[in-house]
Amino acid sequence: MNSGDSERQPATHTTEITVVTGDHYRVEGQAKDLERIIVDAARGSIMQLAWLIDAETGHDLAINPEHVVALRARGPSEAADLRRR
């Protein structure tokens, strides 16, 4: 295994999530898939968070599904550009 194999590969798609405070988060994944994760969390137990991957850092990101107001799909090229920064 070479050292490049252990590094995270860039996501093919990113989605921008907007929350009620006006903050925006770019996360890995397609909008429709993330919508399902957010809806499932909203229907889950009280205070269940939607666990996502931050597209810029690769770190886990927990979002309160009750605070999501918008999803915006971003293309594959934008995801790759974020990883190069």
Backbone as numpy.savetxt, mean C-alpha at the origin, in Angstrom:
# Nx Ny Nz CAx CAy CAz Cx Cy Cz
23.23 -18.22 -4.08 22.39 -17.05 -4.08 23.28 -15.82 -4.08
23.07 -14.90 -5.01 23.85 -13.68 -4.97 23.14 -12.64 -4.13
23.82 -11.56 -3.79 23.27 -10.57 -2.87 22.03 -9.90 -3.43
21.88 -9.82 -4.74 20.70 -9.20 -5.34 19.44 -10.01 -5.13
19.58 -11.34 -4.94 18.41 -12.19 -4.74 17.72 -11.92 -3.42
18.45 -11.48 -2.42 17.86 -11.26 -1.11 17.18 -9.90 -0.98
17.42 -9.00 -1.92 16.79 -7.68 -1.86 15.36 -7.77 -2.34
14.51 -6.87 -1.78 13.11 -6.83 -2.21 13.04 -6.35 -3.66
12.19 -6.98 -4.42 11.96 -6.59 -5.80 10.91 -5.48 -5.83
11.01 -4.54 -6.76 10.02 -3.47 -6.82 8.62 -4.01 -7.12
7.63 -3.36 -6.56 6.25 -3.75 -6.83 5.91 -3.42 -8.27
5.01 -4.18 -8.83 4.61 -3.88 -10.20 3.58 -2.77 -10.24
2.83 -2.59 -9.17 1.83 -1.53 -9.11 1.86 -0.88 -7.73
1.51 0.39 -7.70 1.30 1.05 -6.42 -0.05 1.73 -6.45
-0.56 1.99 -5.26 -1.83 2.68 -5.10 -1.63 3.76 -4.06
-2.21 4.93 -4.32 -2.17 6.02 -3.36 -3.44 5.98 -2.53
-3.28 5.97 -1.22 -4.41 5.98 -0.30 -4.49 7.35 0.35
-5.67 7.93 0.36 -5.90 9.20 1.03 -6.78 8.93 2.24
-6.39 9.49 3.39 -7.16 9.32 4.62 -7.82 10.64 5.00
-8.71 10.60 5.99 -9.53 11.76 6.34 -8.72 13.00 6.72
-7.50 12.81 7.17 -6.66 13.95 7.55 -6.07 14.66 6.33
-6.23 14.03 5.14 -5.64 14.58 3.93 -4.27 13.99 3.62
-3.75 13.18 4.54 -2.46 12.52 4.29 -2.62 11.49 3.18
-1.55 11.31 2.42 -1.52 10.35 1.32 -0.43 9.33 1.60
-0.71 8.08 1.28 0.26 7.01 1.42 0.31 6.23 0.12
1.52 5.93 -0.33 1.67 5.06 -1.50 2.03 3.68 -1.01
1.22 2.73 -1.41 1.41 1.36 -0.96 1.52 0.42 -2.15
2.14 -0.74 -1.90 2.30 -1.73 -2.95 0.97 -2.43 -3.21
0.67 -2.68 -4.48 -0.51 -3.44 -4.85 -1.45 -2.67 -5.74
-2.34 -3.42 -6.36 -3.34 -2.82 -7.23 -4.53 -2.33 -6.41
-5.17 -1.27 -6.88 -6.26 -0.63 -6.13 -7.37 -1.61 -5.77
-7.78 -2.47 -6.70 -8.87 -3.41 -6.41 -8.49 -4.41 -5.32
-7.24 -4.86 -5.33 -6.78 -5.78 -4.28 -6.73 -5.09 -2.93
-6.27 -3.84 -2.92 -6.19 -3.09 -1.67 -7.58 -2.73 -1.15
-8.49 -2.47 -2.07 -9.87 -2.21 -1.65 -10.41 -3.41 -0.86
-10.15 -4.61 -1.35 -10.62 -5.82 -0.67 -9.99 -5.93 0.72
-8.71 -5.66 0.84 -8.03 -5.72 2.14 -8.65 -4.72 3.11
-8.92 -3.51 2.63 -9.50 -2.45 3.48 -10.93 -2.80 3.88
-11.72 -3.27 2.95 -13.11 -3.66 3.25 -13.13 -4.83 4.23
-12.27 -5.81 4.02 -12.21 -6.95 4.94 -11.85 -6.50 6.35
-10.92 -5.57 6.47 -10.54 -5.06 7.79 -11.71 -4.31 8.43
-12.44 -3.55 7.61 -13.58 -2.79 8.13 -14.68 -3.72 8.64
-14.81 -4.87 8.01 -15.84 -5.84 8.40 -15.36 -6.78 9.50
-14.09 -6.70 9.83 -13.51 -7.60 10.84 -13.84 -7.15 12.25
-13.00 -7.56 13.17 -13.23 -7.22 14.57 -13.05 -5.72 14.80
-13.53 -5.26 15.92 -13.43 -3.84 16.26 -11.96 -3.43 16.25
-11.68 -2.33 15.60 -10.34 -1.75 15.48 -9.36 -2.63 14.73
-9.84 -3.46 13.82 -8.92 -4.23 12.98 -8.33 -3.29 11.94
-7.02 -3.33 11.79 -6.33 -2.46 10.84 -6.08 -3.20 9.53
-5.98 -2.43 8.47 -5.60 -2.99 7.16 -4.08 -2.90 7.07
-3.41 -4.04 6.97 -1.95 -4.09 6.92 -1.48 -4.09 5.48
-0.66 -3.09 5.13 -0.18 -2.88 3.77 1.34 -2.70 3.80
1.93 -2.59 2.61 3.38 -2.36 2.48 3.61 -0.98 1.87
4.32 -0.12 2.59 4.66 1.21 2.09 5.56 1.06 0.86
5.15 1.65 -0.26 5.88 1.49 -1.52 7.23 2.20 -1.51
7.38 3.22 -0.70 8.63 3.98 -0.67 9.68 3.33 0.23
9.23 2.74 1.35 10.19 2.21 2.32 10.22 0.68 2.37
9.14 0.04 1.93 9.03 -1.41 2.04 8.61 -1.87 3.43
8.34 -0.92 4.33 7.93 -1.26 5.69 6.42 -1.51 5.76
6.03 -2.27 6.79 4.60 -2.49 7.04 3.94 -1.16 7.38
2.68 -1.02 6.93 1.90 0.18 7.20 0.50 -0.27 7.59
0.04 0.13 8.76 -1.30 -0.23 9.23 -2.21 0.99 9.07
-3.33 0.78 8.40 -4.28 1.86 8.14 -5.61 1.51 8.79
-6.21 2.49 9.48 -7.55 2.31 10.01 -8.52 2.40 8.83
-9.24 1.32 8.51 -10.11 1.32 7.34 -11.23 2.36 7.40
-11.60 2.77 8.60 -12.65 3.77 8.75 -12.18 5.17 8.33
-10.88 5.35 8.17 -10.32 6.66 7.83 -9.96 6.81 6.36
-10.12 5.75 5.58 -9.77 5.81 4.15 -10.88 6.51 3.40
-10.50 7.53 2.61 -11.51 8.25 1.82 -11.31 8.07 0.32
-10.12 7.66 -0.12 -9.90 7.50 -1.56 -8.72 6.57 -1.85
-8.84 5.87 -2.96 -7.75 5.06 -3.51 -7.50 5.55 -4.93
-6.23 5.66 -5.30 -5.88 6.06 -6.67 -4.81 5.13 -7.18
-5.13 4.43 -8.26 -4.17 3.50 -8.86 -3.02 4.27 -9.48
-1.83 3.74 -9.29 -0.62 4.28 -9.91 -0.01 3.19 -10.77
0.71 3.57 -11.80 1.24 2.59 -12.74 2.51 1.92 -12.28
2.90 0.86 -12.98 4.12 0.11 -12.64 5.38 0.96 -12.70
5.46 1.87 -13.63 6.67 2.68 -13.76 6.87 3.58 -12.54
5.77 4.06 -11.95 5.89 4.90 -10.76 6.41 4.10 -9.58
6.02 2.84 -9.48 6.51 1.99 -8.39 8.01 1.79 -8.52
8.47 1.55 -9.72 9.91 1.35 -9.94 10.67 2.64 -9.65
10.11 3.78 -10.03 10.76 5.07 -9.77 10.89 5.32 -8.27
9.88 4.96 -7.49 9.93 5.17 -6.04 11.08 4.38 -5.43
11.33 3.17 -5.92 12.38 2.32 -5.37 13.76 2.87 -5.68
13.91 3.62 -6.76 15.23 4.14 -7.15 15.63 5.36 -6.34
14.68 6.01 -5.68 14.97 7.25 -4.94 15.75 6.99 -3.70
